[in-house]
């Protein structure tokens, strides 16, 4: 692209972003009517900015321009090649936005449906293990690291205990250690009273990881109104 055209594009952008004075604006609009080449560049650049704005990338355009190196002065005969950098930039920005939107959707669903398990009543638990109950006190006080440490001592002795696996999973989820949480939750036996809740939280972790089809499989097996509602949200 010619150095002159780069200067013109800067001028066009000032016009499109309302940075011109009234005098500059009137003069530029007169030029648009009289200069075919200027009008062509204006239309192309307006399309670029509109595409970016439509996808919510107003902040990204400034970073985009700051990272563009000065093009070589050698002209290419093809109009497509001449303006390829702009359209390549549009594609890159739209792909980036698409990924960002997808990530936001996953996070939004997870935040909407994730509610931390409140824990067992510390004076009414079916277990008489003092160390477990000490961990539960920590858990209910949101001291998840301390709760986990208490339960890991017990887990070393009884790794197949469903209650331990479930609440270790809950502690890890509250610490944002979702992969570790999933490992514990998978160990909860189907006959356990915690099985359905463990599966629910497994599905939420899968959603957060972007594994929608696996999450749907689990949710459908739960056969609850909330699970059915979440399946619909995933599909939409």
Backbone bond lengths (Angstrom), bond angles and torsions (degrees), N, CA, C in turn:
res aa  C-N    CA-C-N  psi(-1)  N-CA   C-N-CA  omega(-1)  CA-C   N-CA-C  phi
1 X - - - 1.461 - - 1.522 110.46 -
2 X 1.331 116.37 141.56 1.462 121.19 -179.95 1.530 110.29 -66.88
3 X 1.346 113.85 150.45 1.463 118.65 177.39 1.520 110.25 -61.13
4 X 1.332 114.78 -34.06 1.467 120.03 179.04 1.529 110.95 -62.08
5 X 1.363 115.71 -40.84 1.463 119.84 -179.48 1.521 112.08 -66.90
6 X 1.338 116.57 -34.51 1.466 120.15 177.02 1.522 109.39 -61.68
7 X 1.331 115.74 -43.47 1.458 120.91 178.58 1.527 110.33 -62.75
8 X 1.334 116.06 -40.03 1.463 120.51 179.66 1.529 110.78 -65.12
9 X 1.349 116.37 -40.60 1.467 120.29 179.30 1.529 111.38 -62.43
10 X 1.307 115.95 -37.53 1.463 119.96 177.16 1.533 109.79 -63.39
11 X 1.329 114.03 -39.37 1.462 120.33 179.36 1.536 110.41 -66.28
12 X 1.347 115.17 -42.85 1.466 120.50 178.46 1.527 110.64 -60.96
13 X 1.315 115.53 -42.67 1.461 119.19 -178.79 1.524 111.36 -65.48
14 X 1.323 117.24 -37.29 1.468 120.41 176.60 1.523 110.19 -62.24
15 X 1.330 115.81 -36.51 1.463 120.27 178.97 1.537 110.39 -69.48
16 X 1.325 116.12 -46.33 1.460 120.75 -177.08 1.524 112.77 -68.19
17 X 1.305 116.70 -28.15 1.473 120.53 -179.75 1.529 112.02 -98.96
18 X 1.338 115.99 14.40 1.470 122.79 172.81 1.531 112.81 59.95
19 X 1.307 116.39 42.00 1.460 120.67 -179.99 1.531 112.27 -102.87
20 X 1.337 117.43 -0.98 1.464 121.07 -179.01 1.525 110.75 -86.95
21 X 1.324 114.93 151.70 1.462 119.58 170.86 1.524 107.55 -73.19
22 X 1.303 117.14 168.36 1.462 120.18 179.63 1.520 111.65 -61.14
23 X 1.328 116.93 -37.48 1.469 121.25 179.03 1.527 110.94 -65.53
24 X 1.336 115.77 -46.27 1.465 120.29 178.79 1.526 110.65 -61.74
25 X 1.324 115.72 -41.47 1.462 120.96 -179.01 1.522 111.09 -62.43
26 X 1.327 117.15 -45.40 1.472 121.55 -179.81 1.516 110.52 -63.78
27 X 1.330 116.38 -42.46 1.463 121.10 179.58 1.525 111.00 -64.50
28 X 1.345 116.12 -41.67 1.459 120.70 -178.75 1.526 111.05 -66.80
29 X 1.324 117.27 -41.16 1.463 120.85 179.97 1.525 111.17 -64.93
30 X 1.319 117.02 -32.68 1.461 121.12 175.31 1.528 110.60 -67.23
31 X 1.345 115.58 -40.29 1.460 120.46 177.33 1.522 111.20 -63.02
32 X 1.319 116.69 -38.79 1.463 121.00 179.31 1.525 111.59 -59.19
33 X 1.312 115.66 -38.65 1.460 120.56 -179.07 1.522 111.85 -70.70
34 X 1.335 116.26 -30.41 1.463 120.14 -172.87 1.527 114.24 -99.34
35 X 1.335 117.35 -22.24 1.468 121.31 -174.17 1.536 110.11 -111.76
36 X 1.332 116.06 107.70 1.471 121.31 -178.46 1.518 111.63 -63.70
37 X 1.330 116.86 -42.22 1.472 120.88 -179.17 1.529 110.55 -64.34
38 X 1.314 116.73 -41.52 1.459 121.12 177.96 1.519 110.20 -62.75
39 X 1.322 116.85 -42.41 1.457 120.72 -178.54 1.538 110.95 -64.85
40 X 1.337 116.93 -37.46 1.461 120.95 178.22 1.533 110.81 -63.38
41 X 1.334 115.37 -45.62 1.466 119.48 177.86 1.526 111.11 -63.68
42 X 1.318 116.03 -38.28 1.465 120.90 178.95 1.527 110.70 -61.57
43 X 1.337 117.36 -46.88 1.466 121.09 -179.37 1.521 111.57 -61.42
44 X 1.331 116.62 -42.65 1.464 120.98 -179.07 1.527 111.00 -65.55
45 X 1.319 115.99 -44.50 1.466 119.52 -177.63 1.527 110.73 -70.93
46 X 1.316 117.61 -34.96 1.463 121.29 176.85 1.525 110.08 -63.29
47 X 1.343 116.02 -39.84 1.467 120.55 178.35 1.524 110.49 -63.09
48 X 1.331 115.57 -40.34 1.462 120.86 178.69 1.530 110.88 -61.04
49 X 1.317 116.17 -49.90 1.464 120.85 -177.45 1.523 111.08 -66.44
50 X 1.334 116.95 -38.76 1.461 119.85 178.71 1.517 111.83 -63.76
51 X 1.345 116.14 -40.25 1.465 120.15 178.70 1.517 110.59 -63.09
52 X 1.319 114.63 -42.37 1.468 119.58 -179.71 1.520 110.88 -66.17
53 X 1.319 116.81 -45.25 1.463 120.59 -178.92 1.517 111.88 -64.96
54 X 1.342 116.12 -38.35 1.461 120.61 179.91 1.506 111.09 -59.23
55 X 1.321 117.30 -35.14 1.454 121.80 -178.35 1.524 112.37 -91.51
56 X 1.312 116.42 10.61 1.459 118.60 175.88 1.502 114.19 73.49
57 X 1.347 117.16 33.65 1.450 120.17 -175.38 1.526 112.32 -110.89
58 X 1.309 118.70 33.69 1.456 121.22 -179.05 1.522 111.85 -59.31
59 X 1.330 116.02 -36.82 1.459 119.20 -179.61 1.519 111.94 -73.18
60 X 1.322 116.09 -30.18 1.456 119.40 -175.12 1.528 112.88 -75.04
61 X 1.332 117.31 -24.68 1.458 118.13 -174.95 1.524 111.85 -65.54
62 X 1.357 117.00 -33.79 1.460 119.96 178.22 1.522 110.37 -65.78
63 X 1.337 115.84 -43.16 1.469 119.40 178.38 1.523 110.53 -65.91
64 X 1.315 115.09 -36.12 1.467 120.20 179.05 1.522 111.59 -60.80
65 X 1.326 116.06 -47.05 1.463 119.82 -179.48 1.526 111.75 -66.97
66 X 1.318 117.13 -36.26 1.465 119.84 -178.04 1.517 112.42 -67.99
67 X 1.349 116.47 -21.64 1.459 120.39 -177.76 1.534 113.44 -96.22
68 X 1.332 116.50 -2.43 1.468 118.96 -179.13 1.529 109.55 -79.26
69 X 1.313 116.84 124.52 1.462 120.85 175.87 1.514 108.91 -80.37
70 X 1.311 117.06 153.12 1.461 121.46 -178.88 1.511 110.26 -63.27
71 X 1.344 118.49 122.77 1.463 120.63 -178.06 1.522 111.64 -66.03
72 X 1.315 115.14 154.71 1.459 119.60 176.34 1.512 109.01 -68.67
73 X 1.332 116.26 152.47 1.456 120.51 -176.65 1.522 112.09 -77.33
74 X 1.332 117.34 -12.88 1.462 120.79 179.71 1.513 109.55 -65.09
75 X 1.319 116.73 125.58 1.445 121.21 -178.37 1.521 110.20 -87.36
76 X 1.321 115.39 149.93 1.449 120.11 172.74 1.513 107.54 -109.19
77 X 1.301 118.84 140.02 1.449 121.20 -174.91 1.522 113.75 -68.01
78 X 1.335 117.30 -27.38 1.456 120.51 -175.84 1.521 111.29 -80.18
79 X 1.327 116.87 129.97 1.462 120.97 177.38 1.513 110.10 -62.80
80 X 1.344 116.47 -37.31 1.454 120.59 179.27 1.507 111.11 -61.59
81 X 1.336 116.81 -46.27 1.459 120.90 178.82 1.518 110.42 -66.74
82 X 1.324 115.81 -36.05 1.455 121.28 -176.30 1.528 111.77 -58.70
83 X 1.316 114.58 -36.65 1.467 119.00 -176.98 1.529 112.28 -113.81
84 X 1.322 115.79 16.72 1.468 119.80 -175.81 1.514 112.33 -60.82
85 X 1.346 116.83 -35.28 1.470 119.39 -176.81 1.524 111.67 -61.56
86 X 1.336 115.76 -32.84 1.459 118.88 -179.05 1.524 111.31 -70.71
87 X 1.330 115.63 -44.61 1.463 118.71 -177.90 1.526 110.97 -73.23
88 X 1.303 116.45 -32.21 1.472 118.90 174.62 1.528 109.45 -62.87
89 X 1.336 114.89 -38.29 1.462 119.66 179.28 1.518 110.88 -65.38
90 X 1.340 116.50 -40.53 1.457 120.65 178.43 1.515 110.46 -59.73
91 X 1.346 116.22 -47.76 1.465 121.21 -179.09 1.512 110.14 -60.42
92 X 1.340 116.45 -45.40 1.458 120.72 -179.38 1.520 110.78 -61.09
93 X 1.327 116.43 -43.88 1.453 120.41 -179.17 1.518 111.83 -65.50
94 X 1.345 116.34 -42.16 1.457 119.69 -178.45 1.516 111.51 -66.92
95 X 1.331 116.57 -39.10 1.464 119.99 177.00 1.516 110.14 -63.31
96 X 1.334 115.48 -43.28 1.468 119.92 179.37 1.518 111.25 -61.33
97 X 1.337 115.38 -43.27 1.463 119.58 178.72 1.512 110.60 -64.31
98 X 1.347 116.70 -41.87 1.455 120.72 179.73 1.511 111.58 -57.50
99 X 1.321 115.88 -44.66 1.469 120.57 178.37 1.520 109.58 -63.75
100 X 1.343 115.96 -42.83 1.463 119.98 -179.92 1.514 112.07 -62.23
101 X 1.333 116.38 -42.74 1.464 120.41 179.67 1.520 110.40 -63.64
102 X 1.356 115.75 -42.04 1.460 120.07 178.62 1.520 110.82 -60.19
103 X 1.324 116.64 -43.70 1.468 120.77 178.99 1.518 110.99 -63.49
104 X 1.338 116.16 -40.06 1.461 120.00 179.53 1.516 111.40 -64.48
105 X 1.362 116.41 -39.31 1.454 119.95 179.44 1.518 111.25 -63.31
106 X 1.334 115.78 -43.21 1.464 119.87 178.62 1.523 110.19 -60.70
107 X 1.320 116.35 -47.96 1.467 120.70 -178.71 1.519 111.24 -63.45
108 X 1.347 116.12 -37.74 1.458 120.50 -178.53 1.521 110.81 -65.10
109 X 1.328 117.31 -45.73 1.463 120.62 178.95 1.522 110.80 -62.98
110 X 1.309 116.12 -42.79 1.461 120.08 -179.63 1.523 110.07 -61.98
111 X 1.345 116.76 -47.40 1.465 120.21 -178.56 1.530 111.84 -63.42
112 X 1.331 115.87 -37.12 1.463 120.05 -177.82 1.525 112.11 -66.89
113 X 1.315 116.07 -40.19 1.467 119.65 -172.39 1.528 114.31 -102.30
114 X 1.309 117.01 -9.27 1.462 117.88 -179.65 1.529 110.91 -86.77
115 X 1.309 115.56 120.79 1.458 122.50 173.36 1.524 106.77 -131.39
116 X 1.286 116.50 122.04 1.462 120.93 -175.85 1.525 110.92 -62.42
117 X 1.320 115.45 138.46 1.463 120.48 175.55 1.530 108.62 -61.40
118 X 1.337 118.12 129.50 1.476 120.37 -176.59 1.521 114.05 -71.20
119 X 1.328 116.72 -14.99 1.461 119.22 -179.54 1.520 112.28 95.76
120 X 1.311 115.74 170.16 1.461 121.54 -179.40 1.529 110.64 -84.23
121 X 1.338 117.41 148.81 1.471 120.02 172.97 1.522 109.04 -61.49
122 X 1.291 116.77 124.21 1.465 119.53 -171.76 1.520 113.43 -70.16
123 X 1.318 117.99 -17.88 1.466 119.33 179.71 1.526 111.98 -104.93
124 X 1.365 116.25 -0.15 1.459 118.54 -175.32 1.524 112.04 -127.79
125 X 1.306 117.22 16.84 1.450 120.20 -176.79 1.522 111.00 -72.17
126 X 1.334 114.26 151.55 1.454 120.02 178.82 1.525 111.36 -76.22
127 X 1.322 116.27 -11.23 1.461 119.14 179.65 1.522 110.34 -99.60
128 X 1.297 116.46 143.94 1.466 120.13 179.09 1.509 111.18 -104.42
129 X 1.363 116.40 9.25 1.454 119.75 -176.95 1.529 109.86 -72.05
130 X 1.319 115.72 116.90 1.468 120.38 -176.01 1.516 111.73 -64.20
131 X 1.332 116.68 -38.10 1.473 119.67 -178.54 1.520 110.78 -68.37
132 X 1.328 116.41 -37.70 1.463 119.69 176.70 1.522 110.15 -63.08
133 X 1.323 116.71 -44.51 1.452 120.00 -177.92 1.528 111.87 -68.12
134 X 1.330 115.89 -32.15 1.466 118.93 175.25 1.522 109.62 -63.60
135 X 1.337 115.23 -41.89 1.459 119.75 176.27 1.517 111.98 -62.35
136 X 1.351 115.90 -37.22 1.466 119.77 179.56 1.529 110.89 -66.84
137 X 1.310 116.70 -36.14 1.474 119.67 176.14 1.523 109.64 -61.41
138 X 1.328 117.24 -45.27 1.462 120.86 176.58 1.530 110.62 -59.53
139 X 1.327 115.03 -44.11 1.470 120.16 -177.73 1.527 110.60 -60.04
140 X 1.323 116.64 -46.55 1.467 120.26 -177.96 1.524 111.77 -68.48
141 X 1.322 115.98 -20.97 1.466 120.38 175.64 1.529 111.42 -91.39
142 X 1.322 115.65 6.05 1.465 123.88 179.16 1.529 113.05 66.16
143 X 1.308 115.35 25.16 1.465 121.25 173.43 1.537 106.78 -95.79
144 X 1.321 114.87 72.40 1.462 120.39 -168.05 1.534 113.33 -68.99
145 X 1.294 117.66 -32.51 1.467 120.18 178.50 1.526 110.77 -65.42
146 X 1.315 116.07 -42.10 1.466 120.06 179.22 1.530 110.79 -68.18
147 X 1.332 115.36 -39.13 1.468 119.30 178.10 1.525 109.70 -62.14
148 X 1.318 114.88 -45.41 1.461 119.67 -179.15 1.527 111.39 -60.57
149 X 1.306 116.78 -41.82 1.458 120.24 -178.52 1.527 111.23 -62.39
150 X 1.329 117.01 -42.56 1.461 120.71 176.99 1.533 111.12 -60.08
151 X 1.326 115.29 -44.64 1.462 119.76 -175.60 1.518 112.10 -74.14
152 X 1.325 117.28 -30.68 1.468 119.43 177.57 1.531 111.42 -64.58
153 X 1.321 116.47 -33.17 1.474 119.78 176.35 1.527 110.09 -61.15
154 X 1.309 116.63 -39.56 1.461 121.50 178.84 1.528 111.17 -75.43
155 X 1.328 115.05 -36.47 1.469 121.09 -179.01 1.530 111.29 -62.67
156 X 1.314 116.14 -33.13 1.463 120.68 178.76 1.521 111.64 -61.75
157 X 1.315 115.61 -25.66 1.468 121.30 -179.42 1.531 111.58 -95.20
158 X 1.350 116.11 -35.70 1.472 120.86 -175.14 1.536 109.74 -137.47
159 X 1.320 116.41 78.16 1.472 120.96 -174.91 1.530 113.49 -74.47
160 X 1.344 117.20 -9.31 1.461 119.92 -179.26 1.524 112.53 -99.98
161 X 1.309 116.44 4.85 1.456 120.46 179.81 1.534 109.56 -69.24
162 X 1.332 116.28 119.69 1.471 120.90 -175.66 1.525 112.97 -63.59
163 X 1.324 116.69 -40.49 1.468 120.60 179.69 1.519 110.78 -62.45
164 X 1.323 116.67 -43.45 1.464 120.89 178.59 1.517 111.10 -64.36
165 X 1.330 116.22 -46.07 1.461 119.40 -179.51 1.529 111.36 -61.28
166 X 1.329 116.20 -42.20 1.461 119.31 -179.15 1.522 111.64 -64.74
167 X 1.320 117.53 -48.23 1.464 119.14 -175.66 1.531 113.19 -77.84
168 X 1.309 116.84 -25.24 1.474 117.77 169.88 1.522 109.27 -66.10
169 X 1.331 115.92 -38.95 1.470 119.84 175.15 1.513 111.76 -61.28
170 X 1.320 116.80 -41.94 1.462 121.12 178.87 1.535 111.73 -65.18
171 X 1.324 115.36 -41.17 1.472 118.99 178.43 1.519 110.45 -62.37
172 X 1.331 116.65 -43.69 1.471 120.51 179.96 1.530 110.87 -65.12
173 X 1.318 117.65 -38.47 1.468 120.07 177.74 1.518 110.88 -62.60
174 X 1.321 115.76 -42.51 1.465 119.13 179.19 1.521 112.50 -68.55
175 X 1.326 116.30 -18.10 1.470 121.20 175.83 1.530 110.87 -96.48
176 X 1.347 115.83 7.61 1.475 122.56 -179.63 1.523 113.22 64.35
177 X 1.330 116.45 24.05 1.468 121.04 175.94 1.527 108.22 -98.75
178 X 1.335 115.60 75.34 1.455 119.90 -168.58 1.531 113.80 -70.88
179 X 1.304 117.40 -33.91 1.462 119.35 179.02 1.524 110.69 -66.02
180 X 1.321 116.01 -43.49 1.462 119.57 177.76 1.527 110.48 -65.21
181 X 1.322 116.15 -40.28 1.464 120.12 179.33 1.520 110.77 -58.93
182 X 1.319 115.73 -43.77 1.467 120.34 -178.98 1.524 111.56 -61.29
183 X 1.314 117.12 -37.70 1.465 121.07 179.69 1.526 111.20 -62.00
184 X 1.323 117.02 -44.22 1.462 120.45 178.84 1.526 111.16 -67.71
185 X 1.322 116.96 -43.25 1.457 121.02 -176.72 1.531 111.92 -64.27
186 X 1.324 116.24 -32.80 1.466 119.61 177.74 1.519 112.28 -65.27
187 X 1.319 116.55 -23.19 1.471 120.98 -177.41 1.524 113.54 -81.81
188 X 1.344 117.21 -7.51 1.466 119.89 -178.72 1.530 108.98 -72.62
189 X 1.316 116.33 124.31 1.459 122.64 -175.67 1.522 112.12 -69.71
190 X 1.322 115.14 147.59 1.463 120.90 -177.96 1.529 112.90 -60.83
191 X 1.318 116.38 -26.40 1.472 120.02 -179.48 1.529 112.45 -82.42
192 X 1.315 117.25 -6.78 1.465 121.22 -175.99 1.529 111.63 -75.90
193 X 1.319 115.70 150.30 1.472 120.54 175.36 1.527 111.03 -67.96
194 X 1.328 115.89 -15.99 1.466 120.14 -179.52 1.533 112.88 -93.61
195 X 1.336 116.88 -1.46 1.466 119.52 -171.92 1.525 112.84 -60.40
196 X 1.328 117.87 -50.49 1.473 120.63 -177.35 1.520 111.79 -61.14
197 X 1.333 115.79 -41.75 1.474 118.94 179.43 1.526 110.63 -67.85
198 X 1.333 116.66 -37.57 1.467 120.35 177.93 1.523 110.16 -61.51
199 X 1.340 116.10 -41.66 1.468 120.52 179.72 1.538 111.10 -66.52
200 X 1.322 116.11 -38.30 1.468 120.41 178.12 1.529 110.66 -59.84
201 X 1.326 115.28 -47.13 1.465 118.73 -179.51 1.531 111.69 -69.40
202 X 1.334 117.21 -31.86 1.466 119.51 174.42 1.519 110.27 -61.24
203 X 1.332 116.52 -42.55 1.467 120.93 179.43 1.527 110.91 -62.19
204 X 1.326 117.32 -41.64 1.465 120.47 178.92 1.522 111.43 -63.49
205 X 1.327 116.07 -39.08 1.464 119.38 178.06 1.526 110.17 -63.81
206 X 1.333 116.53 -42.41 1.473 120.80 178.84 1.527 110.94 -61.87
207 X 1.329 116.82 -39.31 1.472 120.70 177.20 1.520 109.84 -62.24
208 X 1.302 115.97 -44.36 1.468 120.08 179.94 1.525 110.88 -62.75
209 X 1.326 116.81 -30.75 1.463 121.87 179.76 1.528 112.54 -86.38
210 X 1.339 116.85 -2.08 1.456 120.42 178.85 1.514 114.17 82.60
211 X 1.312 117.56 12.80 1.464 121.88 -178.26 1.534 109.06 -97.04
212 X 1.331 115.15 71.50 1.455 121.92 -169.82 1.531 113.50 -65.59
213 X 1.334 116.98 -43.69 1.465 119.08 -176.14 1.528 111.33 -64.18
214 X 1.338 116.57 -38.69 1.463 120.03 177.57 1.529 110.62 -66.47
215 X 1.325 115.84 -39.36 1.466 120.10 178.20 1.528 110.45 -63.08
216 X 1.344 116.14 -42.67 1.467 120.47 179.85 1.519 111.40 -60.31
217 X 1.331 117.06 -41.91 1.468 121.40 -179.96 1.524 110.60 -57.76
218 X 1.327 115.82 -45.72 1.471 119.98 179.25 1.525 110.77 -65.71
219 X 1.324 116.64 -45.81 1.464 120.81 -176.44 1.525 111.71 -62.38
220 X 1.330 116.79 -39.83 1.464 120.03 179.06 1.524 111.43 -64.73
221 X 1.326 116.03 -33.15 1.473 119.63 -179.97 1.522 111.76 -70.57
222 X 1.323 117.55 -21.79 1.467 120.85 -178.21 1.526 112.17 -75.47
223 X 1.343 115.53 -31.99 1.469 120.31 175.48 1.533 112.65 55.15
224 X 1.334 115.99 48.55 1.464 121.45 176.09 1.534 108.85 -122.98
225 X 1.327 118.84 155.73 1.470 121.28 179.92 1.528 112.70 -56.91
226 X 1.332 116.78 -42.22 1.462 120.09 -178.90 1.522 110.90 -65.85
227 X 1.329 117.46 -39.20 1.462 121.34 178.75 1.527 110.15 -66.25
228 X 1.341 116.82 -41.83 1.466 121.11 179.01 1.531 110.71 -63.88
229 X 1.318 115.97 -39.69 1.471 120.54 178.69 1.529 110.81 -64.17
230 X 1.326 116.30 -40.87 1.457 120.25 179.95 1.525 111.37 -67.44
231 X 1.331 117.13 -35.51 1.469 120.48 176.14 1.530 109.67 -59.80
232 X 1.320 116.05 -44.33 1.472 120.17 178.98 1.523 111.40 -62.51
233 X 1.329 116.76 -40.12 1.471 120.58 178.94 1.533 110.51 -64.85
234 X 1.324 116.48 -39.58 1.468 119.91 178.94 1.527 110.03 -63.06
235 X 1.311 116.64 -43.67 1.459 121.02 -176.81 1.513 112.68 -69.83
236 X 1.339 116.17 -27.48 1.465 119.31 -179.63 1.516 111.63 -84.09
